[in-house]
Amino acid sequence: MTDEKIARINALAKKAKTEGLTEAEQAEQQALRAEYIAGFRRSLKAQLDNTVVLNPDGTSYRLRQKRKGH
């Protein structure tokens, strides 16, 4: 996500608090927030996928994603 888009999210949030948003601005805000959250989740998943846990006995293992339902 670009700095311009983050700045736009912040500008819309400030405007929503002070004077309110039009329907078009609300839709834009929702789309930008969804894009931001998707990027955040991708980044976090990539970071966790590359995380290695070191045990006190010197062994290590990678974190694994839990299967749904367990």
CYANA upper distance limits for C-alpha pairs under 8 A (distance plus 0.5 A):
  1 MET  CA      5 LYS  CA      7.09
  1 MET  CA      6 ILE  CA      7.67
  1 MET  CA     35 GLU  CA      8.19
  1 MET  CA     36 TYR  CA      7.02
  1 MET  CA     39 GLY  CA      7.51
  2 THR  CA      6 ILE  CA      7.00
  3 ASP  CA      7 ALA  CA      6.55
  4 GLU  CA      8 ARG  CA      6.66
  5 LYS  CA      9 ILE  CA      6.74
  5 LYS  CA     32 LEU  CA      7.71
  6 ILE  CA     10 ASN  CA      6.80
  7 ALA  CA     11 ALA  CA      6.60
  8 ARG  CA     12 LEU  CA      6.58
  9 ILE  CA     13 ALA  CA      6.68
  9 ILE  CA     29 GLN  CA      6.80
  9 ILE  CA     32 LEU  CA      7.12
  9 ILE  CA     33 ARG  CA      7.69
 10 ASN  CA     14 LYS  CA      6.67
 11 ALA  CA     15 LYS  CA      6.63
 12 LEU  CA     16 ALA  CA      6.49
 12 LEU  CA     21 LEU  CA      8.07
 12 LEU  CA     25 GLU  CA      7.90
 12 LEU  CA     29 GLN  CA      7.11
 13 ALA  CA     17 LYS  CA      6.92
 14 LYS  CA     18 THR  CA      6.84
 15 LYS  CA     19 GLU  CA      6.17
 15 LYS  CA     20 GLY  CA      6.43
 15 LYS  CA     21 LEU  CA      7.24
 16 ALA  CA     20 GLY  CA      4.62
 16 ALA  CA     21 LEU  CA      5.83
 21 LEU  CA     25 GLU  CA      6.14
 21 LEU  CA     26 GLN  CA      6.47
 22 THR  CA     26 GLN  CA      6.66
 23 GLU  CA     27 ALA  CA      6.71
 24 ALA  CA     28 GLU  CA      6.71
 25 GLU  CA     29 GLN  CA      6.50
 26 GLN  CA     30 GLN  CA      6.69
 27 ALA  CA     31 ALA  CA      6.70
 28 GLU  CA     32 LEU  CA      6.61
 29 GLN  CA     33 ARG  CA      6.55
 30 GLN  CA     34 ALA  CA      6.58
 31 ALA  CA     35 GLU  CA      6.73
 32 LEU  CA     36 TYR  CA      6.63
 33 ARG  CA     37 ILE  CA      6.61
 34 ALA  CA     38 ALA  CA      6.61
 35 GLU  CA     39 GLY  CA      6.72
 36 TYR  CA     40 PHE  CA      6.64
 37 ILE  CA     41 ARG  CA      6.61
 38 ALA  CA     42 ARG  CA      6.74
 39 GLY  CA     43 SER  CA      6.65
 40 PHE  CA     44 LEU  CA      6.63
 41 ARG  CA     45 LYS  CA      6.52
 42 ARG  CA     46 ALA  CA      6.64
 43 SER  CA     47 GLN  CA      6.71
 44 LEU  CA     48 LEU  CA      6.64
 45 LYS  CA     49 ASP  CA      6.45
 46 ALA  CA     50 ASN  CA      6.94
 47 GLN  CA     51 THR  CA      6.92
 48 LEU  CA     63 LEU  CA      7.36
 49 ASP  CA     62 ARG  CA      7.94
 49 ASP  CA     63 LEU  CA      7.00
 49 ASP  CA     64 ARG  CA      7.77
 50 ASN  CA     62 ARG  CA      7.72
 50 ASN  CA     63 LEU  CA      8.33
 51 THR  CA     62 ARG  CA      6.48
 51 THR  CA     63 LEU  CA      6.71
 52 VAL  CA     60 SER  CA      7.00
 52 VAL  CA     61 TYR  CA      6.05
 52 VAL  CA     62 ARG  CA      4.99
 52 VAL  CA     63 LEU  CA      6.92
 53 VAL  CA     60 SER  CA      5.92
 53 VAL  CA     61 TYR  CA      5.93
 53 VAL  CA     62 ARG  CA      6.68
 53 VAL  CA     63 LEU  CA      7.67
 54 LEU  CA     58 GLY  CA      6.92
 54 LEU  CA     59 THR  CA      6.50
 54 LEU  CA     60 SER  CA      4.92
 54 LEU  CA     61 TYR  CA      7.37
 55 ASN  CA     59 THR  CA      5.87
 55 ASN  CA     60 SER  CA      6.36
 66 LYS  CA     70 HIS  CA      7.57
